[in-house]
């Protein structure tokens, strides 16, 4: 196996793992937001709405970084490899 195939496989699995985390996070936010909020209630001093805004902001940043550092390099390597 040459180097470009190894790097392509790495970015493929890196993308799969990160997209799985994103899907799991969507499910957690949609079905169990209160369960997700309870451990942070004593640590986070703001209201529940502010916590929701900050969690969604962090989640959007994670999605953008996943695209930038995992999905786009994988797609680029697939284009180069073919």
DSSP file (Angstrom, degrees, kcal/mol; ACC not computed):
  #  RESIDUE AA STRUCTURE BP1 BP2  ACC     N-H-->O    O-->H-N    N-H-->O    O-->H-N    TCO  KAPPA ALPHA  PHI   PSI    X-CA   Y-CA   Z-CA
    1    1 A X              0   0    0      0, 0.0     2,-0.1     0, 0.0     0, 0.0   0.000 360.0 360.0 360.0 129.8    0.0    0.0    0.0
    2    2 A X     >  -     0   0    0      1,-0.1     4,-1.7     4,-0.0     3,-0.3  -0.309 360.0 -99.3 -85.9 175.0    1.5    3.3   -0.9
    3    3 A X  H  > S+     0   0    0      1,-0.2     4,-2.5     2,-0.2     5,-0.2   0.850 117.5  54.6 -65.0 -38.7    1.5    6.5    1.2
    4    4 A X  H  > S+     0   0    0      1,-0.2     4,-2.2     2,-0.2    -1,-0.2   0.864 108.4  50.1 -68.3 -33.1   -1.4    8.2   -0.4
    5    5 A X  H  > S+     0   0    0     -3,-0.3     4,-2.4     2,-0.2    -1,-0.2   0.878 110.4  50.6 -69.2 -36.6   -3.7    5.2    0.1
    6    6 A X  H  X S+     0   0    0     -4,-1.7     4,-2.2     2,-0.2    -2,-0.2   0.920 112.7  45.5 -64.9 -44.1   -2.6    5.1    3.8
    7    7 A X  H  X S+     0   0    0     -4,-2.5     4,-2.5     2,-0.2    -2,-0.2   0.890 112.1  52.3 -67.1 -38.7   -3.4    8.8    4.2
    8    8 A X  H  X S+     0   0    0     -4,-2.2     4,-2.0    -5,-0.2    -2,-0.2   0.915 110.0  48.4 -63.1 -43.1   -6.7    8.4    2.4
    9    9 A X  H  X S+     0   0    0     -4,-2.4     4,-2.4     2,-0.2     5,-0.3   0.899 109.9  53.1 -63.1 -40.2   -7.7    5.6    4.7
   10   10 A X  H  X S+     0   0    0     -4,-2.2     4,-2.6     1,-0.2    -2,-0.2   0.952 111.7  44.1 -59.3 -49.6   -6.7    7.7    7.7
   11   11 A X  H  X S+     0   0    0     -4,-2.5     4,-2.2     1,-0.2    -1,-0.2   0.817 110.4  56.8 -68.4 -28.9   -8.9   10.6    6.7
   12   12 A X  H  X S+     0   0    0     -4,-2.0     4,-2.4    -5,-0.2    -1,-0.2   0.958 113.1  39.0 -63.2 -50.1  -11.7    8.2    5.8
   13   13 A X  H  X S+     0   0    0     -4,-2.4     4,-2.6     2,-0.2     5,-0.2   0.860 114.1  55.2 -69.4 -34.9  -11.8    6.7    9.4
   14   14 A X  H  X S+     0   0    0     -4,-2.6     4,-2.0    -5,-0.3    -1,-0.2   0.905 111.3  45.1 -61.7 -42.1  -11.1   10.2   10.9
   15   15 A X  H  X S+     0   0    0     -4,-2.2     4,-2.8    55,-0.3     5,-0.3   0.907 112.1  51.4 -67.9 -42.9  -14.2   11.5    9.0
   16   16 A X  H  X S+     0   0    0     -4,-2.4     4,-2.0     1,-0.2    -2,-0.2   0.925 112.0  46.4 -61.5 -45.0  -16.3    8.5   10.0
   17   17 A X  H  X S+     0   0    0     -4,-2.6     4,-2.0     2,-0.2    -1,-0.2   0.927 115.1  45.8 -64.3 -45.1  -15.5    8.8   13.7
   18   18 A X  H  X S+     0   0    0     -4,-2.0     4,-2.1    -5,-0.2    -2,-0.2   0.888 112.7  49.4 -68.6 -38.4  -16.1   12.5   13.7
   19   19 A X  H  X S+     0   0    0     -4,-2.8     4,-2.4     2,-0.2    -1,-0.2   0.864 109.4  53.7 -67.9 -34.3  -19.4   12.3   11.8
   20   20 A X  H  X S+     0   0    0     -4,-2.0     4,-2.5    -5,-0.3    -2,-0.2   0.898 108.2  49.7 -64.0 -40.0  -20.5    9.5   14.2
   21   21 A X  H  X S+     0   0    0     -4,-2.0     4,-2.4     2,-0.2    -2,-0.2   0.899 110.1  51.0 -64.5 -40.3  -19.8   11.9   17.1
   22   22 A X  H  X S+     0   0    0     -4,-2.1     4,-2.3     2,-0.2    -2,-0.2   0.922 111.3  47.3 -63.0 -44.3  -21.8   14.6   15.4
   23   23 A X  H  X S+     0   0    0     -4,-2.4     4,-2.3     2,-0.2    -2,-0.2   0.916 112.3  49.7 -64.0 -42.8  -24.8   12.3   14.9
   24   24 A X  H  X S+     0   0    0     -4,-2.5     4,-2.5     1,-0.2    -1,-0.2   0.891 110.4  50.8 -61.4 -39.5  -24.6   11.1   18.5
   25   25 A X  H  X S+     0   0    0     -4,-2.4     4,-2.7     2,-0.2    -2,-0.2   0.891 108.3  52.1 -67.0 -39.2  -24.5   14.7   19.7
   26   26 A X  H  X S+     0   0    0     -4,-2.3     4,-2.5     2,-0.2     5,-0.2   0.933 111.3  47.3 -58.2 -46.7  -27.6   15.5   17.6
   27   27 A X  H  X>S+     0   0    0     -4,-2.3     4,-2.7     1,-0.2     5,-0.5   0.913 112.1  50.2 -63.0 -43.0  -29.4   12.6   19.1
   28   28 A X  H  X5S+     0   0    0     -4,-2.5     4,-1.9     1,-0.2     8,-0.2   0.927 113.7  44.8 -61.1 -45.4  -28.3   13.7   22.6
   29   29 A X  H  <5S+     0   0    0     -4,-2.7     4,-0.4     1,-0.2    -2,-0.2   0.872 117.7  44.3 -67.6 -35.9  -29.4   17.3   22.1
   30   30 A X  H  <5S+     0   0    0     -4,-2.5     3,-0.2    -5,-0.2    -2,-0.2   0.932 128.4  21.3 -76.6 -45.3  -32.7   16.3   20.5
   31   31 A X  H  <5S+     0   0    0     -4,-2.7    -3,-0.2    -5,-0.2    -2,-0.2   0.743 134.4  26.5 -97.7 -25.8  -33.9   13.5   22.9
   32   32 A X     X< +     0   0    0     -4,-1.9     4,-2.0    -5,-0.5     5,-0.2  -0.223  64.9 135.0-137.6  47.1  -32.0   14.1   26.1
   33   33 A X  H  > S+     0   0    0     -4,-0.4     4,-2.2     1,-0.2     5,-0.2   0.911  79.9  50.9 -65.4 -39.8  -31.0   17.7   26.5
   34   34 A X  H  > S+     0   0    0      1,-0.2     4,-2.0     2,-0.2    -1,-0.2   0.892 109.9  50.3 -63.5 -38.3  -32.1   17.8   30.1
   35   35 A X  H  > S+     0   0    0      1,-0.2     4,-0.6     2,-0.2    -1,-0.2   0.862 113.0  47.1 -64.8 -35.6  -30.0   14.8   30.8
   36   36 A X  H  < S+     0   0    0     -4,-2.0     4,-0.4    -8,-0.2    -2,-0.2   0.814 113.7  48.6 -72.6 -31.8  -27.1   16.5   29.1
   37   37 A X  H >X S+     0   0    0     -4,-2.2     3,-0.8     1,-0.2     4,-0.7   0.809  93.7  75.4 -79.6 -31.3  -27.7   19.7   31.1
   38   38 A X  H >< S+     0   0    0     -4,-2.0     3,-1.0     1,-0.2     4,-0.5   0.862  93.1  48.9 -56.9 -45.5  -28.0   18.2   34.6
   39   39 A X  T 3< S+     0   0    0     -4,-0.6     4,-0.3     1,-0.2     3,-0.3   0.814 116.3  44.5 -65.4 -26.2  -24.2   17.5   35.2
   40   40 A X  T <> S+     0   0    0     -3,-0.8     4,-3.3    -4,-0.4    -1,-0.2   0.473  87.2  92.2 -95.2  -2.1  -23.3   21.1   34.1
   41   41 A X  T << S+     0   0    0     -3,-1.0    -1,-0.2    -4,-0.7    -2,-0.1   0.880  91.7  40.8 -62.2 -39.6  -26.1   22.8   36.0
   42   42 A X  T  4 S+     0   0    0     -4,-0.5    -1,-0.2    -3,-0.3    -2,-0.1   0.793 119.8  44.8 -79.8 -27.6  -24.0   23.4   39.1
   43   43 A X  T  4 S+     0   0    0     -4,-0.3     2,-0.5     1,-0.1    -2,-0.2   0.906 103.6  66.8 -80.8 -44.1  -20.9   24.3   37.2
   44   44 A X     <  -     0   0    0     -4,-3.3    -1,-0.1     1,-0.1     7,-0.1  -0.689  64.0-167.2 -84.8 122.6  -22.5   26.6   34.6
   45   45 A X        +     0   0    0     -2,-0.5    -1,-0.1     6,-0.0    -4,-0.1   0.560  58.6  85.8 -89.2  -8.5  -23.8   29.8   36.4
   46   46 A X  S    S-     0   0    0      1,-0.2    -2,-0.0     2,-0.1     2,-0.0  -0.106  87.6 -80.2 -82.5-175.7  -25.9   31.1   33.5
   47   47 A X     >  -     0   0    0      1,-0.1     4,-2.1     4,-0.0    -1,-0.2  -0.253  41.1-104.3 -79.5 172.3  -29.5   30.2   32.6
   48   48 A X  H  > S+     0   0    0      1,-0.2     4,-2.3     2,-0.2     5,-0.1   0.854 121.5  53.8 -66.4 -34.8  -30.6   27.1   30.7
   49   49 A X  H  > S+     0   0    0      2,-0.2     4,-2.3     1,-0.2    -1,-0.2   0.896 108.6  48.6 -67.1 -40.2  -31.1   29.2   27.5
   50   50 A X  H  > S+     0   0    0      2,-0.2     4,-2.3     1,-0.2    -2,-0.2   0.890 111.3  50.7 -65.9 -38.7  -27.6   30.6   27.7
   51   51 A X  H  X S+     0   0    0     -4,-2.1     4,-2.5     2,-0.2    -2,-0.2   0.913 109.5  51.0 -62.6 -42.7  -26.2   27.1   28.2
   52   52 A X  H  X S+     0   0    0     -4,-2.3     4,-2.4     1,-0.2    -2,-0.2   0.915 110.4  49.1 -61.2 -44.0  -28.2   25.9   25.2
   53   53 A X  H  X S+     0   0    0     -4,-2.3     4,-2.2     1,-0.2    -2,-0.2   0.907 112.7  47.1 -63.2 -42.2  -26.8   28.8   23.0
   54   54 A X  H  X S+     0   0    0     -4,-2.3     4,-2.4     2,-0.2    -2,-0.2   0.885 112.2  49.5 -69.5 -37.6  -23.2   28.0   24.1
   55   55 A X  H  X S+     0   0    0     -4,-2.5     4,-2.3     2,-0.2    -2,-0.2   0.915 112.6  47.5 -66.8 -42.2  -23.6   24.3   23.5
   56   56 A X  H  X S+     0   0    0     -4,-2.4     4,-2.4    -5,-0.2    -2,-0.2   0.890 111.5  51.7 -65.7 -38.4  -25.0   24.9   20.0
   57   57 A X  H  X S+     0   0    0     -4,-2.2     4,-2.1     2,-0.2    -2,-0.2   0.926 111.4  46.3 -63.0 -45.3  -22.2   27.4   19.3
   58   58 A X  H  X S+     0   0    0     -4,-2.4     4,-2.2     1,-0.2    -2,-0.2   0.893 112.0  52.5 -62.6 -39.8  -19.6   24.8   20.3
   59   59 A X  H  X S+     0   0    0     -4,-2.3     4,-2.3     2,-0.2    -2,-0.2   0.903 108.3  49.3 -65.2 -42.3  -21.3   22.2   18.3
   60   60 A X  H  X S+     0   0    0     -4,-2.4     4,-2.3     2,-0.2    -1,-0.2   0.894 111.0  50.5 -63.8 -39.5  -21.4   24.4   15.1
   61   61 A X  H  X S+     0   0    0     -4,-2.1     4,-2.5     2,-0.2    -2,-0.2   0.904 109.7  50.7 -64.4 -40.1  -17.7   25.1   15.6
   62   62 A X  H  X S+     0   0    0     -4,-2.2     4,-2.3     2,-0.2    -2,-0.2   0.901 109.9  50.5 -63.3 -41.1  -17.0   21.3   15.9
   63   63 A X  H  X S+     0   0    0     -4,-2.3     4,-2.2     2,-0.2    -2,-0.2   0.917 111.5  47.5 -63.2 -43.1  -18.9   20.6   12.7
   64   64 A X  H  X S+     0   0    0     -4,-2.3     4,-2.6     1,-0.2    -2,-0.2   0.919 113.0  48.0 -64.9 -43.4  -17.0   23.3   10.8
   65   65 A X  H  X S+     0   0    0     -4,-2.5     4,-2.9     2,-0.2     5,-0.3   0.862 109.7  53.5 -66.2 -35.4  -13.7   22.0   12.1
   66   66 A X  H  X>S+     0   0    0     -4,-2.3     4,-2.0     2,-0.2     5,-1.8   0.921 111.7  45.5 -63.7 -43.6  -14.6   18.4   11.2
   67   67 A X  I  <>S+     0   0    0     -4,-2.2     5,-2.8     3,-0.2     6,-0.3   0.928 117.1  44.3 -63.2 -43.9  -15.4   19.5    7.7
   68   68 A X  I  <5S+     0   0    0     -4,-2.6     5,-0.2     1,-0.2    -2,-0.2   0.887 125.7  28.9 -70.7 -40.2  -12.3   21.5    7.4
   69   69 A X  I  <5S+     0   0    0     -4,-2.9    -1,-0.2    -5,-0.2    -2,-0.2   0.561 134.8  19.0-101.9  -9.3   -9.8   19.0    8.9
   70   70 A X  I  X5S+     0   0    0     -4,-2.0     4,-1.4    -5,-0.3   -55,-0.3   0.704 123.4  36.7-124.1 -56.2  -11.5   15.6    8.1
   71   71 A X  I  ><S+     0   0    0     -5,-1.8     4,-2.6     2,-0.2     5,-0.2   0.944 115.8  48.6 -74.5 -48.9  -14.0   15.6    5.3
   72   72 A X  H  ><S+     0   0    0     -5,-2.8     4,-2.5    -6,-0.2     5,-0.2   0.901 112.5  48.1 -62.4 -42.3  -12.5   18.1    2.9
   73   73 A X  H  > S+     0   0    0     -6,-0.3     4,-2.6    -5,-0.2    -1,-0.2   0.893 112.0  51.3 -63.9 -35.6   -9.0   16.5    3.0
   74   74 A X  H  X S+     0   0    0     -4,-1.4     4,-2.2     2,-0.2    -2,-0.2   0.938 111.8  45.5 -64.2 -46.4  -10.6   13.1    2.4
   75   75 A X  H  X S+     0   0    0     -4,-2.6     4,-2.2     1,-0.2    -2,-0.2   0.908 112.9  51.5 -62.5 -41.6  -12.6   14.3   -0.6
   76   76 A X  H  X S+     0   0    0     -4,-2.5     4,-2.5    -5,-0.2    -2,-0.2   0.919 109.9  48.7 -61.9 -43.9   -9.5   16.1   -1.9
   77   77 A X  H  X S+     0   0    0     -4,-2.6     4,-2.6     1,-0.2    -1,-0.2   0.863 109.0  53.2 -65.6 -35.0   -7.4   12.9   -1.6
   78   78 A X  H  X S+     0   0    0     -4,-2.2     4,-1.3     2,-0.2    -1,-0.2   0.908 110.8  47.0 -64.4 -40.0  -10.1   10.9   -3.3
   79   79 A X  H  < S+     0   0    0     -4,-2.2     3,-0.2     2,-0.2    -2,-0.2   0.918 115.0  45.8 -66.2 -43.6  -10.0   13.4   -6.2
   80   80 A X  H  < S+     0   0    0     -4,-2.5    -2,-0.2     1,-0.2    -1,-0.2   0.890 109.8  54.7 -66.0 -39.2   -6.2   13.3   -6.4
   81   81 A X  H  <        0   0    0     -4,-2.6    -1,-0.2     1,-0.3    -2,-0.2   0.783 360.0 360.0 -68.6 -27.7   -6.1    9.5   -6.2
   82   82 A X     <        0   0    0     -4,-1.3    -1,-0.3    -3,-0.2    -2,-0.2   0.444 360.0 360.0 -93.4 360.0   -8.4    9.0   -9.2
